[in-house]
């Protein structure tokens, strides 16, 4: 009979799903010690993770989407950084996910089951592996940070750009045609050098996909100590064929689109650049993105394509 303690932290909006209750009951009947906790607001995640640690929980299962997973890893890193001496002597709980969101981009990219019963069973029985996170100032994210203009898709936007930009796509064509359209101007620094100029959109990727299955970094790995970065400069409608060609070509430094890997990246813009971290809004003029290698242990299937052997 299993002797480990598990904590299932459910997004409050998903807590009433009957299949979750049935799956938990079945696992408890098999001897798994699972405590169920429910969030009501964002501040609850930190408190519930602290409670789970205090109760000697070995693994925390996050029941929710990419946003809930983002709250969880940010909370865990906050605890880790505030208690470095404690965390050096005591292992932090492993993290697993029960995908309950609309997109579940990180879980899908990892090949985690999307069936509730199968996913919960895997969450308690699967093997955890060390993975990277990326910090963005005081925040952390596990999947993708996106930066740039807008969030509305228009009929004029080419499908290739919609695919690249995902569900939170940017109206690049419309913006390029708009009177007075100006990309954000600023400076970007990495260990490879600096770039000063304009940017329409950027993606800093730990995982591979965002926006409901759109691949932004098809070759990204979550345990290689690197983030996969794509930056897109401003362009005119006449440039769109060239832009589309560069977007679809990985590992390039084109005229408009830049794909590269980095351990850290800093953006310094005169006005706050719109950002989202795993879909959660965040605004700042200056942001330092930095890979945190082997930051947490996450339960992953053997066929996870984002793990470096």
C-alpha positions, -999 to 999 in steps of 0.1 A, spaced: 0 0 0 14 35 -9 26 54 21 33 88 4 11 118 8 -3 136 -22 -20 170 -25 -45 178 -53 -49 215 -56 -79 222 -78 -89 254 -96 -121 264 -79 -139 266 -113 -132 230 -120 -138 215 -85 -173 203 -92 -165 179 -121 -179 145 -111 -152 125 -128 -125 142 -106 -144 130 -75 -147 95 -89 -111 93 -99 -99 105 -64 -122 80 -47 -108 52 -68 -72 60 -61 -80 64 -24 -95 29 -25 -62 17 -38 -44 31 -8 -32 65 -21 -33 92 5 -47 122 -15 -58 154 2 -79 177 -20 -77 215 -17 -95 241 -38 -84 276 -48 -109 305 -47 -86 333 -57 -50 336 -69 -35 342 -35 -47 308 -24 -21 289 -44 8 300 -22 -10 292 10 -22 258 -2 13 248 -14 28 259 20 1 238 38 10 208 16 47 212 24 40 214 61 20 182 60 50 164 44 33 160 10 57 144 -14 38 154 -46 15 183 -55 -10 178 -83 -22 210 -99 -58 206 -113 -62 234 -138 -49 249 -170 -16 267 -179 -26 296 -156 -30 274 -126 3 257 -133 20 292 -136 6 301 -102 19 269 -87 55 271 -100 57 308 -91 45 300 -56 69 271 -52 99 292 -64 89 319 -40 90 294 -12 123 280 -24 140 314 -27 127 326 7 138 294 24 170 285 6 186 268 37 155 248 45 150 238 8 187 226 6 181 202 34 145 192 27 133 182 -8 104 203 -21 74 184 -33 73 172 -69 48 188 -92 23 170 -114 -6 183 -135 -42 173 -140 -50 192 -172 -84 210 -168 -78 242 -188 -90 252 -222 -57 248 -239 -34 229 -215 -5 237 -238 23 226 -215 6 193 -206 -2 186 -242 33 194 -253 46 169 -227 22 141 -239 4 140 -205 -30 123 -208 -59 146 -212 -85 121 -198 -92 130 -162 -90 95 -148 -59 86 -168 -42 119 -160 -48 117 -123 -36 81 -121 -5 91 -140 0 121 -117 3 98 -87 22 69 -103 44 86 -129 81 94 -125 93 130 -118 122 145 -136 141 177 -131 131 205 -154 139 241 -160 118 272 -153 123 307 -165 122 337 -142 108 371 -154 119 395 -127 102 382 -96 78 360 -115 84 325 -130 69 306 -159 70 270 -171 59 273 -207 60 305 -228 62 342 -223 49 363 -251 54 400 -257 41 426 -281 10 442 -296 -27 434 -293 -47 403 -290 -73 404 -317 -72 383 -348 -85 399 -380 -95 382 -413 -66 400 -430 -40 383 -408 -24 355 -428 -30 320 -413 7 313 -410 11 343 -387 -20 333 -367 -5 298 -363 28 313 -352 12 337 -327 -13 313 -313 -47 319 -298 -36 353 -284 -27 363 -319 -17 399 -329 -33 419 -357 0 423 -375 -15 430 -409 -40 455 -396 -14 472 -374 10 475 -403 -17 492 -424 -29 515 -396 -20 551 -398 7 559 -373 15 523 -366 48 521 -347 64 490 -332 78 492 -297 113 507 -296 138 495 -271 169 474 -264 172 437 -259 203 422 -243 215 385 -242 248 368 -235 253 369 -273 250 407 -276 225 435 -278 199 447 -302 184 482 -303 154 488 -325 118 479 -329 98 448 -320 63 438 -329 62 405 -310 85 382 -291 83 347 -276 106 334 -248 99 297 -247 107 269 -222 80 247 -237 71 243 -274 35 255 -279 10 282 -268 -23 296 -278 -41 262 -279 -15 241 -297 4 265 -319 41 256 -320 63 286 -313 95 266 -306 92 232 -322 126 220 -309 125 235 -274 136 213 -245 126 218 -208 159 205 -193 186 219 -215 193 251 -196 182 273 -225 152 293 -236 142 293 -273 136 329 -284 118 343 -314 117 381 -321 97 397 -349 106 432 -361 82 457 -376 73 453 -412 50 466 -440 23 448 -459 48 444 -488 71 425 -465 46 399 -454 58 371 -478 93 375 -465 81 376 -429 61 344 -434 91 326 -449 113 336 -420 87 327 -393 85 291 -407 123 287 -408 138 278 -374 173 287 -362 176 318 -384 186 354 -382 165 370 -409 157 405 -419 125 405 -398 125 373 -377 151 361 -353 152 326 -338 179 318 -312 186 302 -279 198 320 -248 204 315 -210 191 350 -202 175 379 -220 168 415 -208 143 439 -224 146 476 -217 118 497 -233 109 533 -226 72 523 -221 58 491 -206 58 462 -232 27 441 -229 36 406 -217 20 374 -207 36 346 -188 19 313 -195 -11 334 -205 -11 356 -174 -8 393 -180 23 412 -168 36 446 -178 71 462 -172 95 485 -190 124 463 -179 123 426 -176 151 401 -171 143 366 -183 167 339 -170 166 301 -172 167 284 -138 181 249 -146 167 219 -128 144 242 -108 117 217 -99 108 181 -103 78 175 -126 60 142 -134 65 134 -171 58 104 -193 86 84 -208 77 96 -243 78 133 -234 94 149 -265 106 179 -246 132 161 -224 168 159 -235 181 123 -230 
